[in-house]
Amino acid sequence: VYGGMKSIPGAHPWQASVQIRPKGSTWSYQHTCGGVLIKPCWVLTAGHCISSSNSMRVVLGGVDLVKVEPSEQVVEVERVILHENYREAPWAVYNDIALLKLKGPAGHCANETKVVKTACLPSSALPDGTQCTISGWGSTETSDFGSSKLLDAKVLLIAQSRCKSPEVYGDVLDDSMLCAGYLKGGVDSCQGDSGGPLVCEKDEVHYVHGLVSWGDSCGKKNKPGVYTRVTKFTDWIDSHINAA
Ligand code: 4AZ
């Protein structure tokens, strides 16, 4: 996160660190992406975070990637569901969403605690200009390698028409995407935050409206962060979570 602040432990209880075990390694896992806990056995992340050959795990309830914290829960991924229309193009990724089914007995994968909670799925879009929150361990204005501590920042939802204008992203933007941040730059998500939450609070309920997806660099003027527009995928998510 560019222009963010260190998160208060427990402030983003749906935040997951999605980690992969590099090929050839028998024990080490590396943070690759963020994710969002939406049900005790389900984490949403970005499609571009999925690598088919490596085993994946998810860490919940932690803020520090290099410490083992008493509050954290480490859960293996049982199954990966990548959106069937996920596409990579030179300038953008389309339908950038995947579901991770967590391992665990009888619907009991993550335990809900003070610092591990689910975020809600939105049923409708919010007005342009709504203030929402991003969080993650990705690159910062001072470190390309990311932050070992979870960071967060407030961003504003940007009108699709504005974000599709030629000086911003033009027609590479489609309706599977949503822009948030500031056209003046400075505060933004970045590499390593991918798949993590853009959460907006409404009537004291936290809804995941976006997943960090892509952007032209980070924090640049007229190049806000682009997020997977979760309201476009709620039927897809429900169909997989509630499948017989
Ligand atoms: C990336 O490379 C990336 N500023 C993620 C988010 C943004 C840019 C790049 C948004 O994964």
Boltz pocket constraint, residues with backbone or C-beta under 6 A from the ligand:
constraints:
  - pocket:
      binder: B
      contacts: [[A, 188], [A, 189], [A, 190], [A, 191], [A, 192], [A, 193], [A, 194], [A, 212], [A, 213], [A, 214], [A, 215], [A, 216], [A, 217], [A, 218], [A, 219], [A, 223], [A, 224], [A, 225], [A, 226]]
      max_distance: 6.0
